[in-house]
Amino acid sequence: MSGFVSFVGAGPGDPELLTVRAVGRLKTADAVLYDDLSSGPILAHARPGADLVAVGKRAGRPSPKQAHVSRLLVDYAAAGARVVRLKSGDPTIFGRLEEEIVALRAAGIAFEIVPGVSSASAAAAAASIPLTRRLTARRLQFVTGHDTAGALPDDLNFAALADPAATTVVFMPKRSFPALAARLVAEGLSPDTPALLAEDVSLAGERLIRTTVGALAAALAAGRSGAPALIVYGPLACG
């Protein structure tokens, strides 16, 4: 008899930002397959005796292949287990969710998606800024900062990303942001556009740097920490 898989959003890392449903799924799971950024205190909610399996992927570090992660989900559920696939932030945003759903559907395994607090929302809350504003920031866009090889994707709509009236959130941004900033400026975005670098959002080491697109690109080109981060730029980014 097949089990069941719950894709659970762990939020940005603070266990207090878990939803009630997320906690409930963790407490009843037979196995929890978790990302690096959704480990730590969050796993204290897991049922005693549950299998806890690290399957996180981080840029530039040895990581499990996606096919292996999908295979683990199928194997656990096919054995009748209740499985939580714990993903940082919200599972539907740059979380490799689709590949895992495809594997489950091919195996005839039922699943659900439990949304989580996106790191974009958590960063805005930490910085006390809105992501939208009536009349002057009517559009909010999320974009990934790197492709499968860790470079800036070539197929981004750079004209849209240079819209000075939009709030743009760049996920996994630090390695490629200098190149992205150069493309944005070439498309007409002012290098003085406000920008926010948010590292370790909601965690003890949280760091918020309010600056500009040009200054942030120069700083990241000179060196960067290994802390997980996102970048927000646009008219509201510095509050």
C-alpha positions as CSV (number, residue, x, y, z in Angstrom):
1,M,0.0,0.0,0.0
2,S,1.4,3.4,-1.0
3,G,2.1,6.0,1.6
4,F,1.7,9.8,1.2
5,V,4.0,12.7,0.7
6,S,3.6,16.2,2.2
7,F,5.7,18.9,0.6
8,V,6.0,21.3,3.6
9,G,7.3,24.8,3.5
10,A,9.6,25.3,6.5
11,G,9.7,29.1,6.1
12,P,13.0,31.0,6.3
13,G,14.4,29.1,9.3
14,D,12.8,30.4,12.5
15,P,10.6,27.5,13.8
16,E,8.1,30.1,15.1
17,L,7.3,30.9,11.5
18,L,6.1,27.4,10.7
19,T,2.4,27.0,10.0
20,V,0.2,25.0,12.3
21,R,-0.3,22.5,9.5
22,A,3.4,22.2,8.9
23,V,4.0,21.3,12.6
24,G,1.2,18.7,12.4
25,R,2.7,17.0,9.4
26,L,6.1,16.8,11.0
27,K,4.7,15.3,14.2
28,T,3.1,12.4,12.3
29,A,5.7,11.7,9.6
30,D,7.5,8.4,9.4
31,A,10.3,10.1,7.4
32,V,11.4,13.7,6.9
33,L,13.6,14.5,3.9
34,Y,14.9,18.0,4.6
35,D,16.9,20.8,2.9
36,D,19.9,22.4,4.6
37,L,18.1,25.6,5.3
38,S,15.1,23.8,6.9
39,S,17.1,21.8,9.5
40,G,18.2,22.7,13.0
41,P,15.4,23.5,15.5
42,I,12.7,22.9,13.0
43,L,13.4,19.2,13.1
44,A,12.6,19.1,16.8
45,H,9.0,19.0,15.8
46,A,9.5,15.6,14.0
47,R,8.0,12.5,15.6
48,P,10.5,10.6,17.8
49,G,11.8,7.7,15.8
50,A,11.1,9.2,12.4
51,D,13.9,8.9,9.8
52,L,15.6,12.3,9.3
53,V,17.3,12.4,5.9
54,A,19.4,15.4,4.7
55,V,18.9,16.0,1.0
56,G,19.7,19.7,0.8
57,K,21.5,21.2,-2.2
58,R,23.8,24.3,-1.8
59,A,25.6,26.0,-4.6
60,G,29.3,25.1,-4.8
61,R,29.0,22.3,-2.3
62,P,28.6,18.5,-2.7
63,S,24.9,17.8,-2.9
64,P,22.6,14.9,-3.6
65,K,21.4,14.6,-7.2
66,Q,17.8,15.5,-7.8
67,A,17.1,12.1,-9.2
68,H,18.3,10.5,-6.0
69,V,16.0,12.8,-3.9
70,S,13.0,11.9,-6.0
71,R,13.9,8.2,-5.8
72,L,14.0,8.4,-2.0
73,L,10.5,10.0,-1.9
74,V,9.1,7.3,-4.1
75,D,10.8,4.5,-2.2
76,Y,9.6,5.7,1.2
77,A,6.1,6.3,0.1
78,A,5.9,3.0,-1.8
79,A,6.8,1.2,1.4
80,G,3.7,2.8,3.1
81,A,5.4,5.7,4.9
82,R,4.0,9.1,5.6
83,V,6.7,11.3,4.2
84,V,7.4,15.0,4.8
85,R,9.6,16.7,2.1
86,L,10.7,19.7,4.1
87,K,11.7,22.6,1.8
88,S,13.0,26.0,2.9
89,G,10.7,29.0,2.4
90,D,7.7,28.1,0.3
91,P,7.9,24.9,-1.7
92,T,6.5,26.4,-4.8
93,I,9.2,29.1,-5.2
94,F,12.6,27.9,-6.6
95,G,12.4,24.7,-4.7
96,R,12.8,22.1,-7.4
97,L,9.2,21.0,-6.6
98,E,8.1,20.1,-10.0
99,E,10.7,17.4,-10.5
100,E,9.6,15.6,-7.4
101,I,5.9,15.9,-8.2
102,V,6.6,14.4,-11.6
103,A,8.3,11.4,-10.0
104,L,5.4,10.9,-7.5
105,R,2.8,11.1,-10.2
106,A,4.7,8.6,-12.4
107,A,4.7,6.2,-9.4
108,G,1.0,6.7,-8.6
109,I,1.8,8.3,-5.1
110,A,-0.5,10.8,-3.6
111,F,0.8,14.1,-2.3
112,E,-0.1,17.5,-0.9
113,I,1.6,20.9,-0.8
114,V,1.7,22.8,2.5
115,P,2.7,26.4,1.8
116,G,5.3,28.2,3.9
117,V,6.5,31.7,4.6
118,S,8.6,32.8,1.7
119,S,12.1,34.2,2.6
120,A,11.1,37.2,0.5
121,S,8.2,38.0,2.8
122,A,10.4,37.3,5.8
123,A,13.1,39.6,4.6
124,A,10.6,42.5,4.0
125,A,9.2,42.0,7.4
126,A,12.6,42.0,9.0
127,A,13.5,45.2,7.1
128,S,10.1,46.8,8.0
129,I,9.4,47.5,4.3
130,P,6.4,46.7,2.1
131,L,7.0,44.8,-1.2
132,T,4.3,46.7,-3.0
133,R,3.0,50.3,-3.0
134,R,-0.1,51.8,-4.6
135,L,0.9,53.8,-7.7
136,T,4.7,53.5,-7.5
137,A,5.4,49.8,-6.9
138,R,2.5,47.9,-8.4
139,R,4.5,44.9,-9.6
140,L,6.4,42.4,-7.6
141,Q,8.7,39.9,-9.4
142,F,10.8,36.9,-8.2
143,V,13.8,35.7,-10.1
144,T,16.5,33.1,-9.6
145,G,20.0,34.4,-9.6
146,H,21.7,31.4,-11.1
147,D,21.1,28.5,-13.5
148,T,22.0,24.9,-13.0
149,A,25.7,25.7,-13.4
150,G,25.6,28.6,-10.9
151,A,25.9,31.3,-13.5
152,L,23.5,34.1,-14.4
153,P,20.7,32.7,-16.6
154,D,21.0,34.0,-20.2
155,D,17.2,33.8,-20.8
156,L,16.0,36.3,-18.2
157,N,13.9,39.2,-19.3
158,F,16.4,41.9,-18.4
159,A,14.2,44.7,-19.6
160,A,11.5,43.6,-17.2
161,L,14.0,43.2,-14.4
162,A,15.2,46.8,-15.0
163,D,11.7,48.2,-14.5
164,P,12.3,51.1,-12.0
165,A,8.7,50.9,-10.8
166,A,8.8,47.2,-9.8
167,T,10.1,45.5,-6.7
168,T,12.4,42.7,-7.6
169,V,13.5,39.8,-5.4
170,V,16.5,37.8,-6.5
171,F,16.9,34.4,-4.9
172,M,20.3,32.7,-4.6
173,P,21.8,36.0,-5.9
174,K,25.3,36.6,-4.4
175,R,27.5,34.9,-7.0
176,S,25.8,36.4,-10.1
177,F,24.5,39.7,-8.8
178,P,27.5,41.7,-10.2
179,A,26.8,40.4,-13.7
180,L,23.0,40.9,-13.2
181,A,23.6,44.5,-12.1
182,A,25.7,45.3,-15.2
183,R,22.9,44.0,-17.4
184,L,20.3,46.0,-15.5
185,V,22.2,49.2,-15.8
186,A,22.7,48.5,-19.5
187,E,18.9,48.3,-19.7
188,G,18.5,51.7,-18.1
189,L,18.2,50.9,-14.4
190,S,20.0,53.5,-12.3
191,P,22.9,52.1,-10.3
192,D,21.5,54.3,-7.4
193,T,18.4,52.2,-7.2
194,P,17.8,51.1,-3.6
195,A,18.8,47.6,-2.8
196,L,18.7,45.3,0.3
197,L,20.9,42.3,1.0
198,A,19.2,40.1,3.5
199,E,21.3,37.2,4.9
200,D,20.2,34.4,7.3
201,V,16.7,35.9,7.5
202,S,14.9,35.1,10.7
203,L,17.9,33.4,12.3
204,A,20.3,34.6,15.0
205,G,22.9,35.7,12.4
206,E,20.4,37.8,10.4
207,R,22.1,40.7,8.6
208,L,20.4,43.4,6.6
209,I,22.4,45.7,4.4
210,R,20.6,48.7,2.9
211,T,22.5,50.1,-0.1
212,T,22.2,50.6,-3.8
213,V,22.3,48.2,-6.8
214,G,25.7,49.6,-7.9
215,A,27.3,49.6,-4.5
216,L,26.0,46.1,-3.7
217,A,27.3,44.7,-7.0
218,A,30.8,46.2,-6.3
219,A,30.8,44.8,-2.7
220,L,29.8,41.3,-3.9
221,A,32.4,41.3,-6.6
222,A,35.0,42.1,-4.0
223,G,34.0,39.2,-1.7
224,R,31.0,37.5,-0.2
225,S,30.1,35.3,2.8
226,G,28.6,31.8,2.5
227,A,25.4,32.8,4.3
228,P,22.2,32.1,2.5
229,A,20.7,35.4,1.2
230,L,18.4,37.2,-1.1
231,I,18.5,40.6,-2.7
232,V,15.6,43.0,-3.0
233,Y,15.9,46.1,-5.2
234,G,13.5,48.7,-6.4
235,P,11.9,51.9,-5.0
236,L,10.9,50.3,-1.6
237,A,14.1,48.3,-0.9
238,C,15.6,50.7,1.6
239,G,12.4,51.8,3.3
